[in-house]
Amino acid sequence: METSSKSTEGREVLPGTRPEGASNEHEAGQQVREMFTRIAPQYDFLNHFLSASFDRLWRRKTAKRFADILARPDAQVLDLCCGTGDLLLALARQASKSGQPAGASSKRYVGADFVLPMLAIAERKQRPNRAGVTFVAADALVLPFRSAGFDLVTTAFGFRNLANYESGLREIARVLRPGGKLGILEFCEPENGLLAALYRFYFTRVLPHIGGAVSGSREAYTYLPNSVRKFPQPKMLAKWMEQSGFRDVEFERWTCGIVALHSAVRR
Ligand SMILES: C[S@@+](CC[C@H](N)C(=O)[O-])C[C@H]1O[C@@H](n2cnc3c(N)ncnc32)[C@H](O)[C@@H]1O
């Protein structure tokens, strides 16, 4: 697992993803962008197939976790690394359940991603256009939004792909208003030894074959288990969040501990 290193002030310096062959942050971002551009057409099918549709449940549970904010008539919500839009649309559906559909009053639901083909699929899914829901091309490390403008920022299976976790958390903290909430949904290795072994077998031996064959990009589905292996375990991510401007950091593991939802409040 990738660990953070100490800076001269003793503060932890957080790493970022480094796909095979990327030697710096710029190359890492470029490679991640190209990889998701290649797999965008098959992304949804593979997501549901490879997770036996658990991914839908995880997004619904994430939306429920923030039901209090989504029920507000003026909620301003940002889903980062939104991909094909499934989490943002789950958040909007949760809002409708509370009698406060996304288009009601001054609610604003924004999905942001830096891969246009992913956004194009997201746009198609939300037709006929749900008022108040928009998708925007943006890099999570330099967001084109004013400071303190959002009540909730979420990201599902996206944060791990950022080329610089520190800049990512800093940008999220910047666009959240004080008291606003952050939710990060990510894969993690189960704590139970047997389950962890099964998980690794599936992720490294089964998933790259199926993902590679269907998407035509073996590299993308080899990158997935590698990036999960290098990503910090939940306790470490919680620590990073605390040192990056968040309080009340909590996490819960779901589905035998293979995913974790971190939540926190912007200080
Ligand atoms: C594994 S997908 C997750 C998509 C979606 N959130 C979901 O739940 O299916 C990761 C997404 O993160 C996006 N991404 C990675 N780095 C990004 C960055 N720096 N800025 C914006 N989007 C980024 C990719 O383009 C991709 O769509």
The ligand as an SDF file (V2000), in Angstrom:
LIG
                    3D

 27 29  0  0  0  0  0  0  0  0999 V2000
  -14.0160    4.9670  -11.8520 C   0  0  0  0  0  0  0  0  0  0  0  0
  -14.7470    6.3560  -12.5900 S   0  0  0  0  0  0  0  0  0  0  0  0
  -16.0680    6.7270  -11.4710 C   0  0  0  0  0  0  0  0  0  0  0  0
  -17.2290    7.3930  -12.1630 C   0  0  0  0  0  0  0  0  0  0  0  0
  -18.4740    7.5740  -11.3080 C   0  0  0  0  0  0  0  0  0  0  0  0
  -18.2330    8.4320  -10.1810 N   0  0  0  0  0  0  0  0  0  0  0  0
  -19.0570    6.2680  -10.8550 C   0  0  0  0  0  0  0  0  0  0  0  0
  -19.4550    6.1600   -9.7030 O   0  0  0  0  0  0  0  0  0  0  0  0
  -19.1740    5.3590  -11.6860 O   0  0  0  0  0  0  0  0  0  0  0  0
  -13.5790    7.6140  -12.2420 C   0  0  0  0  0  0  0  0  0  0  0  0
  -13.8960    8.9270  -12.9170 C   0  0  0  0  0  0  0  0  0  0  0  0
  -13.0220    9.9070  -12.3710 O   0  0  0  0  0  0  0  0  0  0  0  0
  -12.7170   10.8170  -13.3980 C   0  0  0  0  0  0  0  0  0  0  0  0
  -11.5280   11.5650  -13.0050 N   0  0  0  0  0  0  0  0  0  0  0  0
  -10.3220   11.0830  -12.6310 C   0  0  0  0  0  0  0  0  0  0  0  0
   -9.4800   12.0810  -12.3370 N   0  0  0  0  0  0  0  0  0  0  0  0
  -10.1790   13.2370  -12.5160 C   0  0  0  0  0  0  0  0  0  0  0  0
   -9.8570   14.6060  -12.3650 C   0  0  0  0  0  0  0  0  0  0  0  0
   -8.6510   15.0140  -11.9710 N   0  0  0  0  0  0  0  0  0  0  0  0
  -10.8210   15.5150  -12.6070 N   0  0  0  0  0  0  0  0  0  0  0  0
  -12.0530   15.1390  -13.0080 C   0  0  0  0  0  0  0  0  0  0  0  0
  -12.4190   13.8520  -13.1940 N   0  0  0  0  0  0  0  0  0  0  0  0
  -11.4820   12.9070  -12.9410 C   0  0  0  0  0  0  0  0  0  0  0  0
  -12.5410    9.9330  -14.6190 C   0  0  0  0  0  0  0  0  0  0  0  0
  -12.6550   10.6520  -15.8140 O   0  0  0  0  0  0  0  0  0  0  0  0
  -13.6740    8.9260  -14.4200 C   0  0  0  0  0  0  0  0  0  0  0  0
  -14.8460    9.3250  -15.0740 O   0  0  0  0  0  0  0  0  0  0  0  0
  1  2  1  0
  2  3  1  0
  2 10  1  0
  3  4  1  0
  4  5  1  0
  5  6  1  0
  5  7  1  0
  7  8  2  0
  7  9  1  0
 10 11  1  0
 11 12  1  0
 11 26  1  0
 12 13  1  0
 13 14  1  0
 13 24  1  0
 14 15  1  0
 14 23  1  0
 15 16  2  0
 16 17  1  0
 17 18  1  0
 17 23  2  0
 18 19  1  0
 18 20  2  0
 20 21  1  0
 21 22  2  0
 22 23  1  0
 24 25  1  0
 24 26  1  0
 26 27  1  0
M  CHG  2   2   1   9  -1
M  END
$$$$
